[in-house]
Amino acid sequence: MARTKTSKAWMRRHVSDVYVKRAREQGYRSRAAFKLLEIAKRDHLLKPGMTVIDLGTAPGGWAQVTARMVGPRGAVVAVDLGDIAPIPGVAFVRGDFRDERVRGELERALAGRRVDLVLSDMSPNLSGVASVDQARGCELAGLALEFAEKHLKPQGNFLVKVFQGAGFESFLKVMRARFRQVVTRKPVASRAQSSEIYLLGKGLARGAGARS
Ligand SMILES: C[S@@+](CC[C@H](N)C(=O)[O-])C[C@H]1O[C@@H](n2cnc3c(N)ncnc32)[C@H](O)[C@@H]1O
């Protein structure tokens, strides 16, 4: 298939991207790894022995960072629509997180453990219609929040990618009601022209979370 001007421009930007080069040098599968490394360092998110859920894991940069930092006493359970090459220490579920059965599989992989950190870097497959893509992004973030509330330890954290636009303010409002503190993060590795931003909810608010 002939390459369009835009895809050529994307490829040029991609290969000259400093984070793409760094990821290759350091053995990370994606430049996204550097976003998590920056946020995790600043907010002290990852510690040995933690149980972590990684939503939208492919190709696996965040999972690599997470598995390394939680170490052999920790556990990482990850999900994606697409397959990934295995990562030691990561239990991978392939499927659509919107599907209740897939969420059930994640729950089974947790085997009753409460979670210290839920990560969601899910981005919807783009339709090209901005309003549709924005709504899909909001749906994924909403489902990730629901899952986090259900499985986090009371002092657990939730890091989620959201896209600024319709629905962003109301999602932020819900996050503020569910967590003791909510901060926004735009890591240096996140492209300035992208509307993506990360919300970090720290510690479930009183009354939020699983009732069991
Ligand atoms: C930006 S990538 C994640 C990059 C990853 N954090 C890394 O470090 O390599 C977004 C991922 O979200 C996944 N995704 C989108 N919708 C999903 C869904 N409904 N269920 C599971 N994964 C989904 C996509 O397949 C894609 O791999």
The ligand as an SDF file (V2000), in Angstrom:
LIG
                    3D

 27 29  0  0  0  0  0  0  0  0999 V2000
   -0.9980    3.4530   23.9330 C   0  0  0  0  0  0  0  0  0  0  0  0
   -1.2180    1.7270   23.8480 S   0  0  0  0  0  0  0  0  0  0  0  0
   -0.5460    1.1960   25.3960 C   0  0  0  0  0  0  0  0  0  0  0  0
    0.9450    1.2460   25.4730 C   0  0  0  0  0  0  0  0  0  0  0  0
    1.4790    0.5030   26.6830 C   0  0  0  0  0  0  0  0  0  0  0  0
    1.1370    1.1820   27.9260 N   0  0  0  0  0  0  0  0  0  0  0  0
    2.9640    0.3300   26.6280 C   0  0  0  0  0  0  0  0  0  0  0  0
    3.6490    0.8140   27.5140 O   0  0  0  0  0  0  0  0  0  0  0  0
    3.4560   -0.3530   25.7160 O   0  0  0  0  0  0  0  0  0  0  0  0
   -2.9250    1.5440   24.1040 C   0  0  0  0  0  0  0  0  0  0  0  0
   -3.3980    0.1110   24.1370 C   0  0  0  0  0  0  0  0  0  0  0  0
   -4.7570    0.0720   24.5660 O   0  0  0  0  0  0  0  0  0  0  0  0
   -5.3040   -1.1050   24.0300 C   0  0  0  0  0  0  0  0  0  0  0  0
   -6.7760   -1.0800   24.1190 N   0  0  0  0  0  0  0  0  0  0  0  0
   -7.6330   -0.2130   23.5400 C   0  0  0  0  0  0  0  0  0  0  0  0
   -8.9010   -0.5460   23.7920 N   0  0  0  0  0  0  0  0  0  0  0  0
   -8.8530   -1.6500   24.5700 C   0  0  0  0  0  0  0  0  0  0  0  0
   -9.8570   -2.4910   25.1370 C   0  0  0  0  0  0  0  0  0  0  0  0
  -11.1570   -2.2340   24.9610 N   0  0  0  0  0  0  0  0  0  0  0  0
   -9.4780   -3.5640   25.8590 N   0  0  0  0  0  0  0  0  0  0  0  0
   -8.1530   -3.8460   26.0270 C   0  0  0  0  0  0  0  0  0  0  0  0
   -7.1470   -3.0770   25.5030 N   0  0  0  0  0  0  0  0  0  0  0  0
   -7.4920   -2.0010   24.7820 C   0  0  0  0  0  0  0  0  0  0  0  0
   -4.8180   -1.0670   22.5800 C   0  0  0  0  0  0  0  0  0  0  0  0
   -4.9300   -2.3390   21.9830 O   0  0  0  0  0  0  0  0  0  0  0  0
   -3.3830   -0.5730   22.7630 C   0  0  0  0  0  0  0  0  0  0  0  0
   -2.4800   -1.6420   22.7620 O   0  0  0  0  0  0  0  0  0  0  0  0
  1  2  1  0
  2  3  1  0
  2 10  1  0
  3  4  1  0
  4  5  1  0
  5  6  1  0
  5  7  1  0
  7  8  2  0
  7  9  1  0
 10 11  1  0
 11 12  1  0
 11 26  1  0
 12 13  1  0
 13 14  1  0
 13 24  1  0
 14 15  1  0
 14 23  1  0
 15 16  2  0
 16 17  1  0
 17 18  1  0
 17 23  2  0
 18 19  1  0
 18 20  2  0
 20 21  1  0
 21 22  2  0
 22 23  1  0
 24 25  1  0
 24 26  1  0
 26 27  1  0
M  CHG  2   2   1   9  -1
M  END
$$$$
